[in-house]
Amino acid sequence: MQYPENKFKHFIQSQLKKDSEKIQIPRLSVEQRQHFRKAAVLIPVYWDEQRQTLMGIYIQRAREILQSGEEAIHSGQIAFPGGKIEPGEQPLQTALREAREEIALEPETVDILGHLGTFSTLTSHFMTEAFVGWLHRAPLLHRNHNEVAAIFHIPFTDLLAQHRRDLDLQRWQDMISLHYHWTSPEHHRTICIWGMTGRMTWVFLDRVFFAQTSA
């Protein structure tokens, strides 16, 4: 799919308008949803003119050791910037606030393209709203050392070769088998995108790169 930057931006926006409110992975009953904590994340994307590819910004969470001496459940994982919704906040406000606090991404530099869907994690019982934000250029970011161990600018084309369209993300076995691996040229190591962030990545790639343009 080859698009000039502006057309690609509007194409993504059009794809996110198609039933994004109905995407809930995994599906939860109304009763289950009441017991899940609410969170929101921002999926920052931008067009790299030099590479002619769409880029996504991911983070690696800093290690967090609990008072018990055990490592926190999402400690050190690859994620999108985001966090728990505070009282009085709307999910989008949370996503933008957390992106500013975690990686110094200013809200006024982000064009919100739409809502990707609702994603739940059964291990820590979070129900997370995911929003896609368009950046007009590669941002100069600074990580919050207390919360973020590393920031990664990942070409989505590097993940497409690993994209399995046969997965059904409502099946536990398929959720567990969903992984994307990427080697950072800056950090010289391979990271693994899995869990809820992997599911968000899967839905984003499937909607944008495998969309029926005639729909």
matplotlib code that plots the C-alpha trace (Angstrom):
import matplotlib.pyplot as plt

x = [0.0, 1.8, 0.3, 1.6, 1.7, -1.5, -3.5, -2.2, -3.3, -6.8, -7.0, -6.1, -8.7, -11.4, -10.5, -10.8, -14.3, -15.5, -17.1, -14.1, -16.5, -17.4, -13.9, -13.5, -10.6, -11.2, -15.0, -16.3, -19.7, -21.2, -20.7, -17.0, -16.4, -17.6, -14.7, -12.0, -9.9, -10.1, -7.0, -6.2, -3.2, -2.0, -0.7, 1.5, 2.2, 4.0, 5.2, 8.9, 9.6, 13.2, 12.2, 8.8, 7.1, 4.7, 6.3, 4.9, 6.2, 6.4, 8.0, 9.5, 8.2, 10.8, 11.3, 9.0, 9.7, 6.8, 7.2, 6.9, 10.1, 8.3, 8.4, 5.2, 3.1, 3.7, 7.2, 9.7, 7.1, 6.8, 3.8, 2.2, 2.3, -0.7, -2.0, -4.9, -7.8, -8.0, -11.3, -12.9, -10.9, -12.1, -10.1, -8.6, -7.5, -5.7, -4.0, -2.7, -1.7, 0.2, 2.1, 3.2, 4.2, 6.0, 7.7, 7.2, 4.9, 2.9, -0.9, -1.0, 1.4, -1.0, -3.9, -6.3, -7.3, -9.7, -10.5, -8.9, -11.0, -11.2, -8.6, -8.5, -5.8, -7.0, -3.8, -4.1, -7.7, -7.4, -9.8, -7.9, -9.2, -6.7, -6.5, -4.4, -2.6, -0.9, 2.3, 3.4, 7.1, 9.3, 9.1, 12.0, 11.0, 12.4, 11.6, 10.5, 13.3, 11.0, 8.4, 10.1, 13.3, 13.4, 11.6, 11.4, 10.4, 9.4, 8.6, 5.3, 6.7, 9.1, 6.1, 4.0, 6.1, 5.2, 1.5, -0.8, -4.2, -5.4, -5.5, -8.8, -8.0, -11.0, -9.4, -7.0, -4.5, -4.3, -3.9, -1.0, 0.7, 0.6, 4.1, 6.0, 9.8, 11.8, 15.6, 16.4, 19.3, 19.9, 19.9, 21.2, 18.7, 15.5, 12.3, 9.0, 5.6, 3.0, 0.0, -2.4, 0.1, 0.5, -3.3, -3.5, -0.7, -2.5, -5.7, -4.0, -2.0, -5.0, -7.3, -4.8, -2.6, -5.2, -8.2, -10.7, -10.3, -13.6, -15.5]
y = [0.0, 3.1, 6.4, 10.0, 11.1, 13.1, 10.5, 7.8, 9.9, 10.2, 6.6, 5.5, 7.9, 6.4, 2.8, 3.7, 4.9, 1.5, -0.1, 0.7, 0.9, -2.7, -4.0, -5.6, -8.1, -10.3, -9.9, -9.3, -9.4, -6.3, -7.9, -8.7, -5.1, -3.6, -5.3, -4.2, -1.1, 1.4, 2.7, 4.4, 4.4, 6.5, 4.8, 7.5, 7.1, 9.2, 9.0, 8.6, 10.4, 9.1, 5.4, 5.8, 3.9, 4.4, 4.4, 3.6, 4.7, 2.1, 2.2, -0.3, 0.2, 0.6, -2.2, -1.8, -3.8, -4.0, -3.7, -7.5, -7.7, -9.1, -7.5, -5.7, -7.6, -5.2, -4.3, -4.1, -4.9, -3.3, -1.0, 2.2, 5.3, 5.3, 4.4, 4.4, 6.8, 9.2, 10.4, 13.0, 12.2, 11.0, 8.1, 10.3, 12.9, 10.1, 8.8, 12.3, 13.1, 9.9, 10.4, 13.8, 12.5, 9.4, 10.5, 14.3, 14.1, 17.4, 17.0, 19.9, 18.0, 15.1, 14.8, 12.1, 9.9, 7.7, 5.0, 1.6, -0.4, -1.7, -4.2, -6.2, -8.0, -10.9, -11.0, -7.6, -6.9, -3.7, -2.6, -0.2, 2.2, 2.6, 5.8, 6.4, 9.8, 11.2, 13.2, 15.4, 14.6, 12.4, 13.9, 14.7, 12.7, 12.5, 9.5, 9.8, 7.6, 6.6, 5.1, 4.4, 2.4, 2.9, 4.5, 2.7, 4.1, 1.0, 0.8, -1.1, -2.7, -4.6, -6.1, -6.9, -9.9, -11.5, -10.6, -13.7, -13.0, -16.4, -15.6, -15.3, -13.0, -14.2, -17.6, -18.0, -20.1, -17.5, -14.7, -16.5, -17.2, -13.6, -12.2, -9.6, -9.4, -6.5, -5.7, -2.2, -0.7, 1.8, -0.6, -3.6, -6.0, -7.7, -6.9, -8.8, -7.2, -9.4, -9.4, -6.5, -4.4, -7.2, -7.4, -3.6, -3.9, -6.8, -4.9, -1.8, -3.7, -5.6, -2.6, -0.4, -2.6, -5.3, -3.1, -3.4, 0.0, -0.3, -0.8]
z = [0.0, -1.2, -0.1, 0.1, 3.7, 3.7, 1.9, 4.2, 7.2, 6.0, 4.9, 8.5, 9.8, 7.6, 8.6, 12.3, 11.8, 10.8, 13.9, 16.2, 19.2, 18.6, 18.8, 22.3, 22.7, 24.5, 24.8, 28.3, 29.7, 31.3, 34.7, 34.0, 32.7, 36.0, 37.9, 35.5, 36.1, 33.3, 31.4, 28.0, 25.7, 22.7, 19.6, 18.1, 14.4, 11.8, 8.2, 7.7, 4.4, 4.1, 4.6, 2.9, 5.7, 8.6, 12.0, 15.4, 18.8, 21.5, 24.9, 27.3, 30.8, 33.6, 36.0, 39.1, 42.3, 44.7, 48.5, 48.7, 46.7, 43.6, 40.2, 39.2, 36.6, 33.6, 34.7, 31.8, 29.1, 25.6, 25.5, 24.1, 26.3, 28.6, 32.0, 34.5, 34.0, 36.9, 38.4, 36.2, 33.1, 29.8, 28.2, 25.5, 28.1, 29.9, 26.8, 26.0, 29.6, 30.0, 26.6, 27.8, 31.3, 30.0, 26.8, 26.7, 23.7, 23.8, 23.1, 20.7, 18.3, 18.1, 15.7, 17.0, 14.1, 16.0, 18.5, 17.7, 20.2, 23.7, 24.9, 28.1, 30.0, 32.1, 34.2, 35.8, 35.0, 33.0, 30.3, 28.0, 25.4, 22.5, 20.4, 17.3, 17.1, 14.0, 14.3, 11.5, 11.9, 13.9, 17.5, 19.8, 22.8, 26.3, 28.6, 32.2, 33.7, 36.6, 34.2, 30.9, 30.2, 26.4, 23.5, 20.1, 16.7, 14.9, 11.1, 10.8, 7.6, 9.8, 11.7, 8.6, 7.7, 11.0, 10.8, 11.0, 9.7, 10.6, 14.3, 16.2, 19.1, 21.0, 21.3, 24.3, 22.3, 19.6, 22.1, 23.7, 20.3, 19.1, 19.2, 17.1, 17.3, 16.3, 16.6, 17.5, 15.5, 18.3, 21.3, 19.4, 20.9, 20.0, 21.7, 21.9, 21.4, 22.9, 25.3, 25.1, 23.1, 20.7, 20.2, 19.6, 17.0, 15.3, 15.0, 13.8, 11.1, 10.0, 9.7, 7.9, 5.8, 4.9, 4.6, 1.8, 0.2, -1.6, 1.6]

ax = plt.figure().add_subplot(projection="3d")
ax.plot(x, y, z, "-o")
ax.set_aspect("equal")
plt.show()
